[in-house]
Amino acid sequence: MTATADAQQSPPQPAGATLQAPPPATGWATIRRVGPYLWPEGETGIKARVVTALVMLLLAKLIAVGTPLLYRGAVDALAPSDAGAGWLVGFGAVGLTVAYGVARLMNVGFQQLRDAVFAVVGQRALRRLALETFTHIHRLSLSYHLTRKTGGLSRVIERGVKGVDFLLRFLLFSIGPLVLELIMIAVIMVVLFDARYLAAIVITIALYVWFTFRITEWRVRIRREMNEQDTDANQKAIDSLLNFETVKYFNAEEREAKRYDGAMERYESAALKTAYTLSFLNFGQSAIITTGLVVVMVLAAVGVEQGHLSVGDFVMVNAYMIQITMPLNFLGTVYREIRQSLVDMGEMFGLLEQPPDVVESASATPLALQGGAVRLEGVTFAYDPARPILKGITLDVAAGHKVALVGHSGSGKSTIGRLLFRFYDVTGGALTIDGQDIRNVTLKSLHAAIGVVPQDTVLFNDSIYYNIAYGKDDATRDEVEAAARAARIHDFILSLPEGYDTPVGERGLKLSGGEKQRVGIARTLLKNPAILLLDEATSALDTQTERDIQESLRAMGQGRTVITIAHRLSTVVDADRIVVLEAGEIVEEGAHEALLALGGRYSAMWARQARDQSPV
């Protein structure tokens, strides 16, 4: 079992936020969604390949339907009779046998040529669809990602893309060709024999299709349950693996194993139901096909005995019935897989229909930076209407100044940071940068202007160099090393055996907290933002490391607008202004010394922290 990322702790979500994907699209709607990927606008080469593949398909089917006629002619040439006399017999048994072999080879050749021509179309479609889905996921709002488990999300995408691949290969080159072949054979049966043969074939196919569809619809519900249990087991597995240290701390290996096994037990139950119903479906299909085959062969045998048909006709009827039954047997599997693929694709396309909470305005213009002054004007915000977080906040942060936001948990400090980066939109008032409402500027330019150093810097499972260079696309080696020197981590990196090529591990776990923070600082320095948001950037570090990091952060803030969200007041004493938040409102603001002299909430918080940190 693969698995899923652990769920992050998240705040309550905004009212009206669509956290679950819309209902999956219907089968036909899903198929229509795939159409543009097969016939992309402006790509003549792809369209030409589609047309060529269809021509190859038609030729292969024409040859396939004509091949039994050559077989009949060869048999009649070996055992001539009045009933079997025909123009083909004149070519002789050997000539017809060779022609039969050539026809079979040409049939396979055109099929393989069709697949080779269409391969580019299919792979291009999968690539476009995967890219579109990946891009869309990154466009979705923070609220969506905080409430979705990454493993479950990746499963939806994985199954959806596989479903499209299956649909492209089998709907186009199995179902469509089968229908065409059945029509051709039906015409031959009527022309060369009589309506009884056609009736037997039609009834057999109708019963087979009805039985297959009816049982498969039942099985799809069971398969959907199996998928849900599969996803749940994956989520539990990755959740446990990503929290490996926590599991060890609490001696919970056995507990995690039982939790995982419980999910796998439910998956096992659903999987067994799927297996049992598959056996029933296969037997029923075989019974219907065999009965139809016997009926048609009996009709042909009677015709031979009465002298109306030749032995070659009997053999040809048998060949056509086998030609029909083989793909019909395959149809059962294909239909089941197509039905499941449509379910999987419906989930993926439902994901693509998931709208982001924050949408860039059609008239948005790039942010015109003039220093990076930030202003909150009467800002109100609530994740839930019943629980307002910010209640009319008005705050000015002058360009190049450092403002600290302090207060107890739940006071709204981090929410202001999220609003500034526009993870959410304000529910009232306005948030501007250099006088421009951030709702009217492009998200790309807004995000480029703001650098964030969070409490816990999460790194990619790659090298230190890659993680620092992530701050700027196409960064040079000199720029990366200069950023590392400014963050005071360059010497440490050089002391490592692999230097800048040292892998940092999953989420950067091979580095200490302070080392990760310095890599994060270097990455943000390389980005060179006008506005710097420090969100509890040192609260998880020990005192000495915090002091070292604070020096780097102070140097980093030179010439930039800095908004610091802090819990430890000792980290913000040098701020130009300290803003004290309580229950979503500003209750005090001023410089450190002035707030201490005021003797209010800030002074009480300072005294409490000083008392807690003093040696016993």
DAJOSUL-V235515 format. One record per residue. PSI is psi in radians with two decimals (999 if undefined). NEAR is the number of other ideal C-beta (glycine too) atoms within 12 Angstrom. Layout:
BEGIN
PSI&NEAR + PSI&NEAR
END
This chain:
BEGIN
2.35&24 + -3.05&20 + -2.82&30 + 2.73&31 + 2.65&29 + 2.58&28 + 2.36&21 + 2.70&22 + 2.34&12 + 2.67&24 + 2.89&26 + 2.61&23 + 2.71&27 + 2.55&35 + 2.45&20 + -0.14&17 + 2.29&31 + 1.74&23 + -0.43&25 + 2.57&20 + 2.60&29 + 2.84&18 + 2.51&17 + 2.57&31 + 2.73&26 + 2.92&16 + -0.86&27 + -0.64&14 + -0.67&19 + -0.76&33 + -0.70&28 + -0.55&19 + -0.52&30 + -0.48&38 + -0.89&20 + -0.42&18 + -0.44&34 + -0.45&33 + 1.12&22 + 2.43&24 + 2.34&12 + 0.05&9 + 1.44&19 + -0.68&12 + -0.73&15 + -0.76&28 + -0.70&20 + -0.67&18 + -0.68&29 + -0.82&31 + -0.78&20 + -0.75&24 + -0.69&34 + -0.65&26 + -0.77&19 + -0.68&30 + -0.81&33 + -0.77&24 + -0.73&25 + -0.73&32 + -0.67&32 + -0.75&24 + -0.72&29 + -0.71&38 + -0.54&33 + -0.34&30 + -0.78&35 + -0.46&37 + -0.69&36 + -0.65&36 + -0.78&35 + -0.78&41 + -0.69&39 + -0.74&35 + -0.78&33 + -0.54&34 + -0.52&31 + -0.54&21 + 1.23&22 + 2.53&21 + 2.85&21 + -0.69&13 + -0.50&25 + 0.04&30 + 2.30&19 + 2.91&26 + -0.47&13 + -0.50&29 + -0.48&27 + -0.34&14 + -0.18&20 + 2.69&18 + -0.73&24 + -0.82&14 + -0.73&18 + -0.59&30 + -0.74&23 + -0.75&17 + -0.68&26 + -0.78&32 + -0.73&18 + -0.72&18 + -0.77&29 + -0.72&24 + -0.73&18 + -0.64&24 + -0.86&31 + -0.71&20 + -0.79&19 + -0.62&29 + -0.78&26 + -0.66&19 + -0.71&21 + -0.83&33 + -0.70&27 + -0.73&18 + -0.68&25 + -0.27&30 + -0.73&23 + -0.69&24 + -0.86&35 + -0.81&33 + -0.65&22 + -0.70&26 + -0.77&33 + -0.72&31 + -0.79&20 + -0.74&24 + -0.76&34 + -0.72&25 + -0.72&18 + -0.74&26 + -0.80&35 + -0.79&22 + -0.73&16 + -0.68&26 + -0.66&26 + -0.35&17 + -0.34&23 + 2.73&30 + 2.81&32 + -0.67&31 + -0.63&31 + -0.81&32 + -0.51&26 + -0.35&27 + -0.03&28 + 2.56&33 + 2.24&28 + -0.69&27 + -0.76&30 + -0.66&36 + -0.76&36 + -0.57&27 + -0.72&34 + -0.77&38 + -0.80&35 + -0.86&29 + -0.62&36 + -0.78&42 + -0.70&36 + -0.64&25 + -0.72&37 + -0.74&43 + -0.80&32 + -0.76&32 + -0.75&43 + -0.72&36 + -0.69&31 + -0.59&30 + -0.73&33 + -0.68&34 + 0.17&36 + -1.02&32 + -0.90&30 + -0.90&27 + -0.63&35 + -0.78&34 + -0.77&23 + -0.77&25 + -0.72&38 + -0.69&33 + -0.78&22 + -0.77&28 + -0.68&40 + -0.74&26 + -0.76&18 + -0.72&30 + -0.71&32 + -0.73&18 + -0.81&14 + -0.42&29 + -2.09&32 + -3.12&20 + -0.36&16 + -0.70&21 + -0.78&38 + -0.74&28 + -0.74&20 + -0.74&32 + -0.80&37 + -0.76&24 + -0.73&21 + -0.83&32 + -0.74&33 + -0.79&18 + -0.72&24 + -0.84&37 + -0.76&26 + -0.84&18 + -0.79&30 + -0.84&34 + -0.73&24 + -0.85&21 + -0.64&30 + -0.67&35 + -0.68&23 + -0.77&24 + -0.51&34 + -0.67&31 + -0.69&20 + -0.70&31 + -0.64&31 + -0.72&26 + -0.72&25 + -0.72&30 + -0.72&33 + -0.73&24 + -0.61&31 + -0.81&33 + -0.75&36 + -0.74&30 + -0.70&33 + -0.74&33 + -0.79&34 + -0.64&38 + -0.91&33 + -0.64&31 + -0.74&29 + -0.74&33 + -0.67&27 + -0.38&27 + 0.66&27 + -0.81&21 + -0.70&15 + -0.72&17 + -0.76&23 + -0.74&14 + -0.65&10 + 0.24&14 + 0.78&10 + 0.36&18 + -0.78&18 + -0.68&13 + -0.75&17 + -0.67&26 + -0.73&16 + -0.69&15 + -0.76&23 + -0.73&29 + -0.58&19 + -0.73&18 + -0.70&30 + -0.52&24 + -0.73&18 + -0.64&24 + -0.73&30 + -0.75&20 + -0.79&18 + -0.65&28 + -0.64&23 + -0.71&18 + -0.71&24 + -0.74&30 + -0.76&18 + -0.79&18 + -0.50&27 + -0.73&27 + -0.75&16 + -0.74&23 + -0.80&33 + -0.71&24 + -0.76&17 + -0.74&26 + -0.75&35 + -0.68&21 + -0.75&18 + -0.81&31 + -0.78&35 + -0.73&22 + -0.80&22 + -0.71&34 + -0.79&32 + -0.74&20 + -0.84&25 + -0.70&39 + -0.61&30 + -0.76&21 + -0.77&31 + -0.69&36 + -0.74&20 + -0.70&21 + -0.67&27 + -0.77&28 + -0.60&15 + -0.06&14 + 0.10&14 + -0.49&21 + 2.75&33 + 2.95&34 + -0.62&28 + -0.66&37 + -0.73&41 + -0.78&35 + -0.70&31 + -0.74&41 + -0.76&44 + -0.73&29 + -0.73&35 + -0.69&41 + -0.70&35 + -0.68&25 + -0.56&35 + -0.80&39 + -0.56&33 + -0.90&20 + -0.48&32 + -0.71&37 + -0.74&26 + -0.57&27 + -0.67&36 + -0.84&36 + -0.78&25 + -0.76&29 + -0.75&37 + -0.78&31 + -0.67&31 + -0.73&36 + -0.75&38 + -0.66&35 + -0.68&36 + -0.64&39 + -0.84&39 + -0.74&37 + -0.62&44 + -0.68&37 + -0.73&38 + -0.77&42 + -0.52&38 + -0.67&30 + -0.72&39 + -0.42&33 + -0.16&23 + 2.02&31 + 2.50&21 + 2.62&28 + -0.62&29 + 2.05&28 + 2.32&16 + 2.32&23 + 2.52&17 + -0.46&8 + 0.23&10 + 2.47&21 + 2.72&19 + 2.52&18 + 2.21&32 + 1.69&19 + 2.38&25 + 0.51&19 + -0.54&21 + 0.60&38 + 2.29&27 + 2.38&48 + 2.26&29 + 2.16&38 + 1.79&21 + 0.67&21 + 2.21&38 + 2.61&28 + 2.54&38 + 2.31&28 + -0.56&33 + 2.26&17 + -0.49&17 + -0.17&10 + 1.45&20 + 2.43&26 + -0.89&37 + 2.35&41 + 1.31&26 + 0.84&23 + 2.23&41 + 2.11&24 + 2.34&36 + 2.30&24 + 1.85&38 + 2.66&22 + 2.31&25 + 0.03&21 + 2.82&30 + 2.10&37 + 2.35&45 + 2.39&44 + 2.09&46 + 2.85&45 + 2.98&35 + 2.88&22 + 2.39&18 + 0.07&19 + -0.27&30 + 0.14&39 + -0.97&41 + -0.50&39 + -0.67&39 + -0.70&42 + -0.74&38 + -0.65&35 + -0.66&42 + -0.72&43 + -0.07&33 + 0.75&36 + -0.52&38 + 2.82&39 + 2.55&34 + 2.59&32 + -0.20&30 + 2.66&23 + -2.80&25 + 2.62&27 + 2.10&45 + 2.69&31 + 2.11&41 + 0.74&26 + 0.04&22 + 2.13&26 + 2.19&26 + -0.26&39 + -0.22&28 + 0.14&25 + 2.79&29 + 2.50&23 + -0.63&28 + -0.80&17 + -0.60&24 + -0.84&37 + -0.54&27 + -0.47&24 + -0.24&37 + 2.25&39 + 2.38&38 + 2.29&34 + 1.82&44 + 3.08&28 + -0.73&31 + 1.79&25 + 2.15&40 + 2.22&27 + 2.71&34 + 2.64&24 + 1.26&18 + -2.82&22 + 2.87&26 + -0.71&41 + -0.81&35 + -0.74&23 + -0.64&41 + -0.77&45 + -0.28&31 + -0.36&28 + -0.36&34 + 2.17&22 + 2.36&12 + 0.54&11 + 2.50&25 + 2.88&15 + -0.74&17 + -0.70&13 + -0.70&24 + -0.79&35 + -0.61&26 + -0.70&22 + -0.68&40 + -0.69&37 + -0.75&24 + -0.56&29 + 0.02&39 + 0.79&29 + -0.05&41 + -0.83&28 + -0.69&15 + -0.75&24 + -0.75&31 + -0.41&18 + -0.23&14 + 2.57&22 + -0.66&10 + 0.08&15 + -2.31&21 + -0.26&29 + 0.11&20 + 2.17&27 + 2.50&23 + -0.16&35 + 3.06&21 + 2.14&21 + 0.34&25 + 0.41&32 + -0.23&23 + -0.16&21 + 2.70&30 + 2.96&22 + -0.76&28 + -0.68&31 + -0.73&35 + -0.75&38 + -0.67&41 + -0.66&44 + -0.72&46 + -0.68&46 + -0.76&43 + -0.72&46 + -0.74&41 + -0.64&38 + -0.69&39 + -0.60&35 + -0.55&32 + 1.04&26 + 2.73&35 + -0.49&32 + 2.32&43 + 2.20&41 + 2.01&45 + 1.83&46 + 1.63&37 + 0.77&32 + -0.35&44 + 0.13&40 + -0.36&33 + 0.12&24 + 2.79&29 + 2.91&16 + -0.82&17 + -0.78&13 + -0.68&23 + -0.74&27 + -0.72&19 + -0.76&26 + -0.66&40 + -0.66&34 + -0.73&22 + -0.72&36 + -0.66&42 + -0.76&28 + -0.64&22 + -0.58&36 + -0.13&37 + 2.17&17 + 0.11&20 + 2.76&37 + 2.16&35 + 2.22&43 + 2.04&49 + 2.17&46 + 2.06&39 + 2.62&43 + -0.73&31 + 2.00&32 + -0.43&33 + -0.34&25 + -0.12&34 + 0.25&41 + -0.41&27 + 0.11&24 + 2.56&36 + -0.60&26 + 2.41&30 + 2.23&43 + 2.13&41 + 2.10&38 + 2.50&38 + 2.11&27 + 0.69&22 + 0.26&30 + 2.65&25 + 2.10&33 + -0.42&26 + 2.67&31 + 2.59&31 + -3.06&25 + 2.89&23 + -0.91&30 + -0.69&15 + -0.68&20 + -0.62&30 + -0.73&23 + -0.49&14 + -0.53&21 + 0.47&14 + -2.48&20 + -0.74&29 + -0.75&39 + -0.69&24 + -0.71&22 + -0.73&33 + -0.80&29 + -0.70&18 + -0.78&17 + -0.67&23 + -0.67&17 + -0.71&12 + -0.54&15 + -0.17&15 + 2.53&9 + 2.52&6 + 999&5
END
